[in-house]
Structures are given as C-alpha cells and as structure tokens.
Amino acid sequence: MFKRFLRFLLRALANVCIFPGLRMSLWRLSGVKVGEDAFLNLGLTVVDNYRGNVVKLGARVAVAPKVILIADSDPNHSILNKIARFTTRGSITIEDDTWIGAGVMILPNVHVGKCAVIGAGSIVTADVEDYAIMVGNPARKIGDTRNNTQAG
C-alpha cells in the first residue's frame, strides 16, 4: 500500500514539475519505464493501479500534454467487476522515437512500434506497427513516417 501511495505522490509531483529532467526522473521513480532523452509533457495520466513497471516508453519518445495511458481498466465497485470480460490488466509499450500527440488515449495491452506518430485526440485500441501514422477513434493508419505521405 505504501508503494502505491508513493507512486501516486511522485506522479502528482511530475505533473506540476516545470523542469523536464526532474520530471522524467519522477516518472521513473514512480514505476514508469522512461527511455533516454524521452520527453513526457505535463498532464500525462498513467492508469495502472499504481502497480508500476507495466508502462514502458523507449528512447526519445515524445509525449504531448493530456495523454492518457490506460494499462488497467475495471468497473471498480460495480457488480460488473465480477464479470471477467470487463476487467483488463495489461501493459503498454511505446518504442523508440515515437511521437504521441496531445489528448491521445492508449488502451491496455497495446504495443506502439518505433518511429510511429499518433495524432492528437486519437484512441489507440490495437498494436501500432513501426513507422505508422495513426489518427482517429479508433486510431487507423493514414501514412508512414518514412515517406511522409498520407494514404486516402
């Protein structure tokens, strides 16, 4: 219980810290794996029931404001909590050099490949391949970062 409370406090501090280096350190101490030269903007929410070590961000990942990473999802104290399909405990991995736009939501058990771009406001419900440009709800591929063109 103390470990979860400590993670809560560290994340709260990270979200008001204006010093990027200190902010990254606070996220790491709170149980989020943050790669070298990654940048996590203010307003990041990590939903993992404060378990720690289930959200992993690679090197040079850029996360814009108000992003929500949901590794745990359940209906809390509702009777629905007794029905297994409504409860998800998982992980989220975001590979190196990926850019996550403002207000993006990534759901449990999603792997985002390297050099991907997730457009602002998108909801990512499934794995994202390397170099994909994804937008929408649910997020769908519209292009490839290697050629900087967008599909129909």
N, C-alpha and C positions, 0 to 999 in steps of 0.2 A: 504494500500500500504506500509506503514512504517513497519508493522508487517512482511510482506513478505520479505522486504529488510533486516530486522533484522535477520530473519531466514536464508536468503542467507549468510549473513556475519558470523553467528555462525557456519554454516555448513562448510564454507570455512576455518574458523579457526580450526574446529575439524579435518579436513583432513590434516592439517600440524602440529598438536599438538602431540609431542612425549611423552607426559605424559598421560598414559591411563586413570587415574581418572579424570583429567581435560577434556580429550576428551569425556568421557561418559557424563560429566556434560554439555558440549557444545551441544552435540546431544540432550540431554533432553531439554535444553533451546530453541533449535531450533524447538521443536514441535514433536520430535520423542520420543515415549514412550520406555524407556530402563529399563529393569528389573535389579534387584540387581545382582551384580557380572557378568553382561554381559560384553563381550569384542567386541568392534567394531574396526576393524583394519583400517589402513589408506587406503584411496582411495574408501571409501564407497560413493555411489551415491544414494540419495533418490529423486525420481521424484514424487512429489505430488503437483506441482504448488505452493509450499510453503504454503499449506493450514494448515499443522500441524495436529497432533492427528489422523492421518489415518494409520500410520505405528507403529505397536506395537511389541516389542521384549521382550520376557519373561526373567526370571531369568536365569543366567548362559548361555545365548545364546552366541555362538562364531561365529563371522563373519570374514572371511578371507579377504585379500586385493582384491580390484577391484570388489566388489559385487555391483549389481545394483538392487534396489528395486523400481519397477515402479507401483505406485498407480494411476497415471493419465496418460492417453495416448490420444493424438489427433493429427490431421494433421496440427495444428497451423493455418496459414492464408490461407491455400489451400481451394478451393471451396469444397473439400471433408469434411471440417469441418461442413458444413451444413447438412451432412448426419449422422444421429444419430448413426448408427452402427459402425462408425469409431471413435467415441469418447467414452472413458471409464473413469469414475471417480469412484474410489473404495477405498479399504483398503487392507492392508497386515498385517496378524498376524502371528508371529512366536512364538510358545510356548516354555516353559522352556526346558533347556538342549539340545537344537538343535545346530548342527554344520553346518554352511553354508560355503562351500569350495570356493576357490579363483575363481573369474570371474563368479560366478553364477548370473543369472538374474531371478528375480521373478516378474511375471506379475500381473496386478490388480486383486483384489478380490480373492486372494489365502490365504488359511489358512494352515500353516505348523504345524503339530502336535508335541507333546513333544518327546524328545529324538530321533528325526529324524536326518539323515545325508544326506546332499545334496552334491554330488560330484562336484569337480571343473569343471567349464565350463558348467554346466547344465543349462537348461532353464525350469523353473517351470511354467506351464501354468494352472495347476489344483491343487486342495487341496491335501495335503500330509497327510497320516494317521500317527498316533503315531508310533514311533519306526521304520519307514520305512527308508531304504537306497535307495536313488534315484540318477540316473545318466542319462545323455544324453539330446538330444534335439528332441522332448520334453522329459522331465525327466520321467523315468519309474522306477518302483520298481525292485530292484535286490536282496534285502535282508531285514533282520530285525536286529536291533541293540541288541535285547535281546538274540539272539543266535549267533551273529557274524558269520553267514554263508551267502553265497550269492546264490541266485537262478540263474539257467541257463542263 
